[in-house]
Structures are given as C-alpha cells and as structure tokens.
Amino acid sequence: MTTNRITAPPSAAEAPAPAHRPAAHYEALIEELTYRYDGICSRASVARADGDARAHLEPTAKFPDYLPALVARFARERLSAAAQAVGKVAQPVPELLFICVQNAGRSQMAAALTTHLSAGRVHVRSAGARPADQINPVAVQVLAERGISLTELYPKPLTNDVVHAADVIVTMGCGDACPIYSGKRYLDWAVPDPHGQPIERVRDIRDELQARVTTLLRDLNI
C-alpha cells in the first residue's frame, strides 16, 4: 500500500451530530470512505472532509433526515477532487467547474445544463465564493420546465481542491473571490444574476446559459 497520501485542506470546527443521528452513523461513514479511498486518502483526511461537510450543511439543513446523505455526497466530492488534483485518480473525461458568488443560481443552472447536454462526456462541478443557504427556487422552477432537476443539489463552498481538479473554470460575477491558478483555462461569462428576478427574466438567463454551454461543449469537441 502506498504511503504517499494527500492531505485535506484546513478544517472548519466539526459540528456535533444531530440528536436524532448518533455519532456512530458518521463514524460508519468515515470508515466507508476510508475503505473507498484506501491508498489515496488517509483516515484523518477523510475525517476532516466529513467534519467540513457537516459544519457546512448542518446549520442550514431543512430536512435533517436527508442530512447524512448530503454529508456523504459532499465529503465524497471533496475527496474525489483532492485525489484528482494530485493525480491519484484519473480523469477519464474533461472536468468543468462553474463558479458564482452564492452557487445558488447561475453556476448551478450552468452545471445542470452542462450535465444534461453532455450526456456524461464531461464531469461537472459548481461552487460559490460565499455559498447561500439554498438554491434559488425560481432557478429550480425554470430548469424543471426543461426536465432538469435541481432539487437534490445545494450550494457548496469553493475549495482549492475543486479548482485544482478542473480543466475549464467558468466564472460568473465572482471577481477577485475566484482563485486563479496557472495552467487552467478560465472563461468569464457576463450572465445576469437571477436573484430577485421575475421568472420571465430567469427563463432568459436559462436560455442564455444553455447557448453558452452548447458553444463551450462544441469548442471542447463534445
């Protein structure tokens, strides 16, 4: 077994487990992820990823029964991105990252449209410089009109791992809050923020994003 392991980024203070979910549940998750990433991530790195996920998601969880599944998904995403960033896990398809300030509107819509249109030929992530508590419900509604669901997604913080793992990074309105790394392809899309906009305007934003995503995928020969 290799001893060359990645280390997780500095951790936020780990939040206590909710009363209705014993700590043993999260210990089981840590053991599962440690086994899954054996030889790639140390157990300490897995525990930090789990703690960061809980610290981010627990304060705003509206449906606590679904919290463990969300924590597991977020922790897996962090660990997968970290492994990709250091070349421990191969990237079979191009990695696209969409960033806006709150990861509640534009970046979520763009990521969902890209996933829908690419049919698995790219891997997509989204993140926010200052993530909101929930996805814009009007953005959810206008994508549902196209048969695309955002109901299981949630705003996620921007981390160095996901930036390092990306091949193409698309920013929308986050300015200096978005880190710049050499060797990455950056695009800045001047797309209006759907926050506070009527549904007709958000539909226009959806259509503009779809046109931009289609152009990007064609440019990538996808």
Secondary structure, DSSP 4 states (H G I P E B T S, - for coil): -----B-PPPPPPPPPPPTTS-HHHHHHHHHHHHHHTTTTB-HHHHHHHHHHHHHHHGGG-S-GGGHHHHHHHHHHHHHHHHHHHTTSS--SS-EEEEEESSSSSHHHHHHHHHHHHHTTSSEEEEEESS--SS--HHHHHHHHTTT---TT----B--HHHHHH-SEEEEES-GGGS---TT-EEEE------TT--HHHHHHHHHHHHHHHHHHHHHTT-
